[in-house]
Structures are given as C-alpha cells and as structure tokens.
Amino acid sequence: MEREIIMKKYNIIFTAVLAVLFIAFAGCESTDLTETLDGDVEIIDGDGLVTDGDTVTEEDADVIADGDKDIIPEEEVIADGDEDQVVVDYPLVDSGQVTCYNTDSSVVCPAQDLAFAGQDAQYIGRQPSYLDNGDGTISDLVTGLMWEKTPSSSGFTWQEAADYCNNLEVGGHSDWRMPTLKELFSISDFSTGWPYLDSNTFDIAGATVSKDEQYWTTNKYVGSTVEGGTNAAFGVNHGTGHIKAYPALGGGPMGGKRIRAVRGATTYGINSFVDNSDGTISDEATGLMWQQAGNGSGIDWEHALSYCEDLSLAGKDDWRLPDVKELQSIVDYSRSPGASDASNVGPAIDPMFSCTPITNEAGDADYPYYWTSTSARFQAGGAYYYAWYVAFGYAVDGSGKDSHGAGAVRFDTKIEGGPAGEGGERYYNYVRCVRGGDVTIDYGFEAPVDGDVDEDVPPVDGDVNEEMPGEMPGNEPIDCADAQPGMPCCGDAICDGPETAENCAVDCAAADGDAPSEEEVPTEPFACTVDDDCLADGACPAEATMGCRCRTMPDGGSFCVPACNTDADCPSDPNMQLTCGPGGICMPQGGPQG
C-alpha cells in the first residue's frame, strides 16, 4: 500500500513535470536517428549535430560521434494558437534557474499580481539537452553545436586561444574554432552558479571552481576599456557567470584566459529583427517580440518585474521581464558608445531599438543597464541579493570609466541600500520587456470559486503558452493525478482547495472507501531546494539508478525527480511507463498510465 501511494505521488509529480517541460514541445514528434535519416531533417557532413527533441540511443551515439552522419537542428517551432508554426534559427536555451527569490533569499514562487511575480524561474523555456559522445566531445541537442568537453588548463592570450582551436584535433574532428560570445553563453547554466555550467556534462579548466574560469570568444570589443585599451575581447566567466571584455594581450598564468573550442554551423546567434511599427520589434531568429523603446527610467528590480507583468502594448498583455539569456541575445557587439568607427557609435543594440540616453558617473554621455529576471549571488553559497543586468552602454567602474565593455553582463543589488555589488553601483536600472518564444508560464494556481475551473489566466493568442498544467474544461470528473483544487475527480469527490493534487488523490481515495492513514501518506520526503537535497535518505526512489534532481512544480513547490541518461535509468512501475526526457529527467511516456 505504501509503495502504491509513493508511486502515486511520483505519478502526480511526473504529470506536473511533463506539463512544464513538454508544453513547449507540443507538436514536435520524437524520432529516433533512423527516422531522422529517412528525411525528417536535412543531413549535412561535418558541422551540424543533433535535432532538439530527437531520441538518441547509445547505438545512435556512435553514428553521431563519428562525424559522418551529422544532422543540423530541426526547425524549432513556436505555437501561435494551435496551428501556426514559426521557424526558429536561433533557439535560446533556458537559463536553468528554477528557484524564486525576493531581495535576499529564496521564496515560494509568488502568484500572479503578487510582489516579485514574473521572475526567471516562473517562465520555463527550452531545456538544455546534451549528449556525451565518449570521445572528448559534447553534442548540444538544442543548438546543434559540438563542444570540447575538457578545456586546456593553460592560460592564453586571445590570439593564442584562436590558434589553439584552429590546431585542435579531438573526437576525430579537426574543424574546431573559437566560439562566438552568443554561442558560448548558450551553455551557461544559472541554476545554482559556481560554476555557471552543467558540471555533470562539461569539465572546467581549473582543479576547483574559481573566478579564473574565464573563456575567450571571437568578439573583440569595438570600444576601449580601462585595462585593455583598444585591444580587448569579450569572454564568458563560467565560474562567476559574467560576460566581460578582457585585455586581449593578457597571457600566461596570471593574465591568460581559458578556451573551450566549438565546431558546427556558424549561423547560431544571428538576429533577424523586424520593426512591427506598433512599438514592438520581432526577432524572427529567436521567435521573441521586444518592446522597442523600453520604460524610459530607472527602477529597482521588484518594480522592473511588475512593470513588465502589467504592461499592455500593441494589443498584447503577456509581456515579461527577459531572463539573462534572452536579453543578452539582442546585444549587438559591433556597437559601443565609444566605438572607434563612427558608424558604430551608440548603444550596443540594433539601431532599430531606442535606448534612453543618460549621463554616467564620470559625467559622460552613456546608455543604461537593463534588468533581467534572473537572480544572482556574489559568491558560492552566498545569498541572492543581486540580479543580472546587461550593459547596453559602458560597463563602468566606480569612477564611471568603461571597465568591461558595452554588452557586458554583470549584476547589481536589487534594492537601494542592499549589499554592494561591483563597478558603478546602480540600484535603479532600465527595463525592456519581452514576450513570446518557446516558453511556458508557471505561476501555480489559486483555488477557484464554487468548484469552477480557474480561468483567471486564459490562453493568449500569441507565442507564449499560458495554459495551466492539468487544467480541464467544465466540471467533468477527471483522474486524481490531473486534478486541481476545487475540481471534481474520482466521480463525486471534490478536491479541497487550496490543497495540492497529491492531497486531492487522498480525498478521492476516501470517496472510494480506500483512504490511506496519515502514517501511510508520505508528507514531504521528496521536497527540495537544490539538487544536493535529493541526496538525503528517502528523497529519491531506490529504483532511480542515477539519483534525482530538484525540479520546481507548477504550484511553486520543488521535488526530487529521477535523473537519467537512457530509458533504462528510469524507475519502473505497473502504474506508469517512464522514459528519459529532455534535460535528463524521467518523464511519463504519453502521460501517466492506468
């Protein structure tokens, strides 16, 4: 009896996970490599990889890794209603942040219209998905790029790093190159930080995680920085999470930076903007729609979130504050307020957009920092006092001089009076809202009145899927695992709002005369905050051979869910058939069974 209850709870959790992670993939059929090679996607030789959403078996891995039968990413689609599909050439990977925060600590993700609603963890995008080819390379199944798994521990100048990539041979390939900034930032992971990288997939260069995990990219800075002068280049720090411009001539153990080589098509990260002439700009490459002019004034992080949540523009009201990867995707690194080429002088964004001019701390003409919805912390294990921003003007030091370059990604404290961050501290930053993309909203839900289905958040005619997981029309009886508070299930039984679907299952069992005792119902054995919580005794079923990962559910709670590399890693039970889904998480095949 206890096992049935535990598995029923997992059935409920898996249902929520399935809704959260697979709504974005609606309409995309999973295929194996044989079906793919039969013509579902274009086959190329040597510079593409695997499609987002394809099922890859161990046998297939050998084919993919040898470089002879590589494939480029399948057309990404964005739902617009139920029918229209839009091709996406620049698929953005979710930031990975799954916990909500206030100004200093983690909180239960707030319901819509409450303070701090609309942050990164409540918008679930394309989940990262990687394949370790077993030959020193990692295939990114979302972007189609192949990465060097283990970077060199040496420190390089920018040119030395470029030469290293050009001469690299690994995994049977010799066409390696230095990545662009947008390519390298695509593998950044903001779930916990330190490192800001999936350390279960990628190795770091150092023996331990530190701020020295700075990796070069191809993007030279077109302006001038305090340390690098006119010869600076951008890099991603996978220890601290930042994007900054570093002196390109810095080398050796002290000044040198790392390099992680990449191979594949060179089209990832190229925007395709269209001015909609209604105050919005669409990026056809990512499927996102942007506010053209921004909010025009500096505000703190809490009010930046609410500004976008409340925004109504161009007949749309499903705007949100962009996460750190979304906002970085529209940076134009060929532009800077101090660009040496007069034609590139201006904010680091396409001139199609407007940026509010400001005067910075040095008294120079400049442009603002723009908030993202992604929280940050200053050091490993520290509190999340900060939020990431993108500098579309100079990324200044305390005196207002350009320290890290226009287009840098750094963080500020969320409120005035909060702990000091870095550079020229600005508590009030600007806002440019976004909508659309392959994103599912997760606000949880409020208990509906009189047993009716909660219709406060109806689906929007647009790119964002706002349909609540588990929502059912009318008052038809439904399975307990699909029930929400106030909804009928198991015939005449009604869920007691504001209880969870798990407790609804108990109510339904009571209606059937088979109510378990309180002692038989696990209370919180699988609740978690971070992945490490899932290592505790009883946090993960014994059948989960690869352990569990902490994932946030639609009601704001987080639970330990079995991890996997293949279907064989997933627990088995007569009540559900589990398969290994995107992000290495066990999922019900076609939903819960029985």
N, C-alpha and C positions, 0 to 999 in steps of 0.2 A: 504494500500500500504506500509506504513512504517513498519507494523508488518511483511509483507512478506519479505521485504528487510532485517530486523533484523534476521529473521529466516533463510534467505538465507545465511547471514553471518555466523550464527551458523552452518549451514549445511557445509559450507566451512571449518570452524574451526574443526568441528567434523570429517570431512574427513581426515584432517591432523592428528588429534589425533588418529583416527583409524589406519592410516598408521603407525604412530610412535609406537603405543603400541601393535599393533596386528601382525605386520610383524613377530615379534619374536615367535608368537604363531601359525604361518602358519602350517596347517596340524593337529592341535590339535582340535578335536571337543569338544564343550562344552556340558556337560551332566548334568542331574540332579542326585540327590542322588539315585533315584530308578534305573536309568540306570546303575550307578556305582555298585550298589549292585547286579546287574544281571551278573556281571562278568568282567567288563572292567578293574578293578584293583583288587589286592589281598586284601581280608578282613582279618584283624587281631583283636585281642582282647586286647585293653587297652593301646597301646603305640604308635600308629600312629594316623594320623588325617585326613586331607582332601587333595585331589589332587589339584595341581596347574592347574587352569583353569576350575575347576568344577563350575557349577552354584549352589549356595546354597540358598535355600529359607528359610523363617522363620520357616516353618514346619520342614524342614530338620535339623535346628539348634538343635531342641530338641533331635533328634536321635543322632547327633554328640556329644552333650554335655553330654549324659548320660554314655558314656564310653563303651556301649555295642556293638556298631556297628561302631567302628572306622576303618579308612582306611589309608593306607600308601600312600606317594606321588606317583602319576602316573609317569611312565617313562618319564623323560624330554628328549626332542629331540633337536638336533642341525642340522640345514639344511646344507647339503653339496651338492650343486647343487639343484636339485629338487627331488631327490629320496632317497639318503642315510639318515639314521637316526641313531643317536648315543645315547645310554642310558646315562643319567647323574645321578649319585648318590649323588652329592654334588652341588645342584643348588644354584648359587650365586644370591643374591638379589641386585638389583640396589642400588647405594649409595643414590639416591634421589636428587642429585644436578642437577638443571635444568637451572642454570644461568651461563653464561660465564664471566670470569674476566681477566683483564690484571694484572699488578703488584700491583694494589691498589684498583681497583673499578670494578663494573660490566660494561660489554660492550655487544654490539650486537655480537652474536656468529660469529667468523670470518670464511670466506670461506676457502676452502682447499687451502694450499700453502701460506696463509697469516700468519702473526705473531700471536701466541697463538692459532692457529688452532689445533684441536685434543685433547681438554681437556674434562673432565668428562661429562659435560652437552651435548656434541655432540655425545656421544655414549650411547644409551638408552638400558638398559638391562632389565632383568625380574623385573617387577614392584612388590613392596610389596603388599600383599593382606592378610587381617586379618578378622577373624570372632569373634566378641564378643559373647561368649556363654551365657552371662547373669547370670553366676554363679561364678564370680570372676576369670574366666579363659579366655584366648585369644588363638584361634587357628591360627597358621600361615599356610596359604593355599599354600605357596610355599615350605617351608622346611618340613612341616608335623609335626612340634613340637607344643606342647601346653605350654603356659606360664602363670605364675601367673600375674594377671592384676595389683594388687596393692601390692607393696612390703612393708615389715615392715619398720617403721621409726627408728628402733633401729640400733645401731652400733654394728657390730660383729667382733670378730677375725675370721680368716679363718676357724678354726675348729668349732667354734660356728655357723658359716653360714652353714657349711656342716650338722651339727646336726639339725639345723632349717629345712632344706629341707627334711631331712630324716624323720622328725616327722610331717611334714606338711600334713594336710588334707584340701582340698579345691575343690569345684566342684564335690564332690563325689569320688575323687581320693586320694589315699594315696601313690602312687609310684613316688613322686616328688624327684628331685635330684638337686644338684648344676650343673649349665651348664658348658660346656667347653668354652674356650675362643672364638673359632670359632662359636659355637652356639650363644653365647651372642652377638657377633659382628654382627651377621646376622640381628639383629633387629635395629642396629644403623641406623640413618637417617641423612644424611648430607645436606638436602635441605636448611635449614637455621641455624641449630645449636641452642644450648642453649634453650631447651635441644636437644641433638643429638638422638632423639627418636620421634616416632609418638605420640605426646601428645594427639591426638584425640582418640588413641587406648589404650595406656599404661599410667598408673599413675606413677608419680615419688614418691620417698620416702619422700622428704622434702616438706615443705609448699610452698617454692619457688625454682626456678631453681638456682643451685649454683654448684661450683666445688666439692661439697661434694657428688654428685650423683655417687659415686664410688662403683662398684658392683663386688664382688668376683667371680672367676671362679675356676674350678678344677685344672688349670695349675700352679703347683709350678715351681718357677724359679730354673734351674739347676746350675746357677752360684751364684755369691754373689754381692749384691748391697750395696751402701754406708749406707743406713738406715736399710735395712732388714737383712744384712749379708747373711748367707747361708739359712735363713728361710724366704724367700719372695715368694709371689704368685701373679700371674697376675690378673688384674681386668680391666673392661671397665668403663670409666667415661662417663656416659650418660649426664652429664652436659656440659663438655668441649670437649668430643669426643675422648679423648686419650685412648690408652692401655698402662698401666704401671705396673711394679712389685712393690707391696707394702709390708711392713713388715707384715708377716703372724700373728704375735702375737699382732699386734696393735688392741686394742678393746676399747669399751666404747664410750662416746660422742665425744672424741677428735680423737682417733686413729682408731676407728672401721669403717668398710665399710658396705655397704648395700648388700643385696642379693635378686635376683629375681629367684625363682625356675622354673624349667622346667621339662617336662616329655615327653616321646616318645622314639623312636628308638635311639640308641647310635652310629649310623653309620655316622651321618652328620659331615662333616669336615675332613673326612679321604681321603687323596690324593691317586692317583694311577698313578705314573709317569712312562713314557716310553721314553727312550732315542732314538730319531729318527736317530742318527748317522749322522746328517747333520747340526749340530749347533743349533738344536731345541729339546725341551723336551715337550711332550704332557702330560697333566693331564687328564686321561680318566674319573676321577671323576667329574670334572667341565666342560670338553669339551674345555678347553683353551690350546693353544700352546704357549710355552715360549721360549725366547731367552736363550740359555744355559749359555753363558758367560757374557752377559751384554756389556756395551760400554767401560768399562775399564778406565774411567777417570771421574773427577768431572766436572759438567757443571751446569749452572743456569737453572731455571725452564722453561723459554721460549725455550731454546735450547734443553732441555730434550724432550719437546713436539715435536719439529721439527725433532730431531734425529729419534724418532720412526716413525713419519709420513713419513720420507724419506727412512727408512730402507728397503732394499731388501735382504732377507735371505731365503735360502732353496727354492728358486723359488717362494716365496711369497712376495707381496709388500703391504699387508693390515695390517701392524703392527701398534700398537698404544701404548701410554704410559698407563699403567694399572691404573684403579681407585683404591681408597684406599682399598676397599673390595677385589678386585681381587688380589692385591699384598699381602695383609695380608693372603690370602688363601693358599699361598705356604710357609708360615713360619713354621719351624719345632721347636716347643717349647721344644723339648728334647735336643737341642743343644745350645751351647754358647761358645765363645772363652775362658771363664773361668770356664767351666763345671767341677764339682768335679770328674766326671767319665771321665777318659782319652779318652774313646771310643766316647764320645760325645763332645769333644773339637773341635771347629770350628765355622763357621758362622751358624746362625740359619736358615738353609735351607738344604734340602736333599743333600748329597754329590755328587749326580748326577749333580748338578749345580756347576758352578765356581763362586767364589767371589774374586774380586781383593783385595789382602792384602794391608793394609795401616798402617801407624803409627799415632796414635791418639794424642790428645792434651797433654796427660800425657807422651808421648814417648813410649806407649805400643803397641805391635802388635795387630792389630784390623782389622775390616772389615767395609765397608762404610754404610752410609744411602743411600736408594734408593728412588728417587722421585716417587710420584703418580700424576695423572692428576687432583686430587681433591683439590680445593682451601679451605683455612681455614682462620678464623679470631680469634684474641686473646681473644675477649670478646663479649658479646651480643651487637649487634648494631654496632660493630666495622667494619673497612674496611678489605677487603680480601687481606692483604699484604702477606699472607703466603700460603704455600701448604703443604699438608700432606706428610710424608715420613715414611718408615718402616726401622727400625734399624736392619740390619742383623748381625751387630757386637754390641758392647756395646752401650747402650743409655746413653751417658756421661753427666756429669755436666760441669760447666765452667772450671774445672781443669782437665777434661779428665777421671774422675773416673766413673765407672758404676753406674748410678743413678737409671735407670728404667728397665734395663734388655734387653738382646738381644731378638729381636722380638717386642719391644715396637713400638707403632705408635704415632708419635709426628709431629710437623710442624716446618718448617724453613721459613725465609723470602725468597721471590722469587728472589731477586737480591742483589748483594753486595751493602752495604750502605742503605739497607732497614731497617725498624724498627726491633729492636732486638726481637728475639723470646724467646727461652728457652734453657737451657742446653748449651753444647758447640756449639756455633753458627757455622753452616757450610752453606755458600751460594752456594757452588758447591757440589752437590751430584751426585750419580751414577744413571745409568739407566738400567733397564731390561725390554725389550719390550714384548708385548703380542699380540696375535691375536685369532680370533675365539670366541666361546661362543655364547650364545643367545643374540646377540647384533645387534642393528640397528644403522647405521651411519646417523647423521643428520647435514650436512654441509650447508643446504639451497641449493640454486642453482644460477648459473649465466645465464643471458639471452643468449640463443643460437642464432646463426647467420642464416640469411635467412629463418627463420621460421622452421628450423630443430629441432628435439628433441636433447636436450643436452645429449651427450654421453661421456662426459669427465670422468664420474665415472661409468664405466660398472660394472655389477655384477661380483664378483670374485668367482672362483671355490674354495670355502673354506667354513668356518663356519660362516663368517660374511656376513649378508645380506646388500649389498651396493646399492641395487636398490632404486632409489629416489622415495619417495612417490608421486603418481599422474602421474608418467612418462608413456607415451603411445608410442607405436611404430608408425613410419611413420607420415603422415600428415592427418590422419583420423579425421573428425570432432568429438569432444567429448563434454560432458556436461561441462558447465561453472565451476561447482564445482570441476571438476577434472583437470582443465586446468592449465598450467604453462605459464609464459611469452613466447611469440613467437609461441604458439601453436594454431591451429585453433579450434574454438568452435562455437556452435550455427550456423552451416552451414558455411557461408563465413567470419564470424567475426574472427579477429585475436587479441590475447592478445597483449597489448602494453608492451613490455619489457622496463624497469625491474619492471613493476607493479606486484602487487600480484594477486593471483587468485580471490580475492574479487573484485579488480578493473576490472579484466577480465570479471567478471559477469556483471559489469556495461556496459562494451564495448559490450558484447553480447546483453544485453537488448537494447542498442542503435541500434544495427543491426536489431533487431526485431521491431524497432519503439516504444519501450516501455522503453526509458531511464528515470530513475528517476532523479529528480533535485538534485543538490548538497545538498540542505537542507534536502532531504529525505534520503540521504545515511549517516548512522552513520559513523563518522570519526574514533575516537579511543575510543568508550565508554567501550570497554572490554579489553583494553591493561593493562598489569600489570607487576610488577617485583616480588612481593611476594604475598602470599595468602591474606594478610591483605588488599591489594589494591582492592580485589574483594568485600570488604565490602562497597565501595563507592556507592553512588546513581547512578543507571543506569549501574553498572558494571556487574550485573547478572540479567537474566530474572526473572520476578515475579513468573513464574511457577516453578523455581528451589527452591523447598521447603527446601533443605539443604544448600542453598547458592552455591558458586562457589569456585574453587581452581585455582590457577595460574599454567598454563602449557605452556611449550615452544613448538613452532611450527617448522616445517622444515625450514622455511625461517629465523629463528632466533628470530622472534617476540614471545612475550608471551601474552596469552589471558586467561580471566576468563572462565572456563568451569564448567558447573553444576556438583556438587558433589552428591553422592548417597550412600545409603546402600542397597536399593532394586530398582527394576524397577519402582515402584510407585513414587519414588522421582524424576524421570526424567521428564523434560518438555514434553508436547505432542503437536504435530502439524501435520496437514494433509500431509505435505511435507516430514516428516521423522519419523521413528519409533525408539525411543531411548530406550536402555536398560542399566542397571547398569553393567559396565565392571570392569576389574581388576584395583585395586588401588582406587576404589570408585569414578569413573568418568563415566558420562553418555556417551554412545557410540551409533552410528547408528547400528541398527541390520541389518547386511549384507550390510552396507554402506548406503549412503543417498538414500532416496526413492523419486520417482517422478522426 
